[in-house]
Amino acid sequence: MKMADPASHEQSTDQRVLRVATVQMESKAGDKAANFAKMESFVEEAARQAVKLIVFPEACISGYWFIRNLTPKALGELAEPIFNGESTQRLIGLSKKYGISIGAGLIEAGENGVFYNSYVVAMPNGEARCHRKLHAFEHRLIKSGSEYTVFDLPDGFRVGVLICYDNNVTENSRIAALMGAEILLSPHQTGGVRTNDPNLMGLIDRHLWDNRHNDAQAIENEFAGEKGRGWLMRWLPSRAHDNGVFLVFANGVGVDDDEIRTGNAMILDPYGRILVEITKADDGMAVADIEGALLEHATGRRWITARRPELYGLLTTRTGLERDMHEVKFGE
């Protein structure tokens, strides 16, 4: 784990501080009990470190990449309703028990046989919020959501949620910021992705992961390179910097069906600087204190005040370049 001390910020009256944890973990496909057991151990450790918000990866409860090959029947058996479902209720119970807001992902069974890739944030006051991935492609029966999710935590910060590919489309993070988000929760399952583009990630040899306890350096080099951290550094800091928000990046790590996720969980400040990150090739948690004082003079917030909305009509007009999300993803 590496930490960077943020530069001294200008005088501010905002004295809010929130201790946040981000997690990278390997989920077992379809094994909610095993995944919850792992998550609970992280929550217990977070409580010992006085954490008030912990962010787990996308689909960490259900497992992720195996979903694309499920039959409709199997997908229906994996999915569950949000809020009244067993997993959401379990998250709310954990949140109340430890006094920590908890974010975690799963496959949602919506109404009329519709499914979503969703992310629940459970809070100690018993409330919960749900974000449906805006750019879903994991299964033909999983639909994309159509609403932004921005809300206040009991601890006084306003957060927005964007799941994985949602963060790649720059309009989404800007809209979250315009809706008042101060912290962007960014749960992912990325890195080590199969692609036809020689300049974009690429598969990691499964043997390197399986042999990590004997040769940690080999797999960590892959995670730190262009298949993992190198790719993230091309765009992730800009989402924080350009919008003047803290960004909490949580990610899968290790085996995810026929791909290897690269972890690299990190927390960035509103200037795009890394406050804390995980470099090891294993399950892990990183903790940082988010200081409200850094928000007031953040460059991105200043740039937002210079916007000229009357110029941006093209952003809401179809250009003919738009494609089905499945075609976009599997054409990469």
Buried (B, 14 or more C-beta within 10 A) or exposed (E): EEEEEBEEBEEBEBEBBBBBBBBBBBBBBBBBEEBBEBBBEBBEBBBEEEBBBBBBBBBBBBBBBBBBEBEEEEBBEBBBEBBEBEBBEBBBEBBBEBBBBBBBBBBBBBEEEEBBBBBBBBBBEEBBBBBBBBBBBBBEBBBBBEEBBBBBBBBEBBBBBBBBBBBBEEEBBBBBBBEEBBBBBBBBBBBBBEBEEEEEBBBBEBEBBEEBEEEBEBBBBBBBBBBBBBBBBEEBBBBBBBBBBBBBBBBBBBBBEEBBBBBBBBBBBBBBBBBBBBBBBBBBBBBBBBBBBBBBBBBBBEEBEEEEEEEEEEEEEEEEEEEEBBEBBEEE
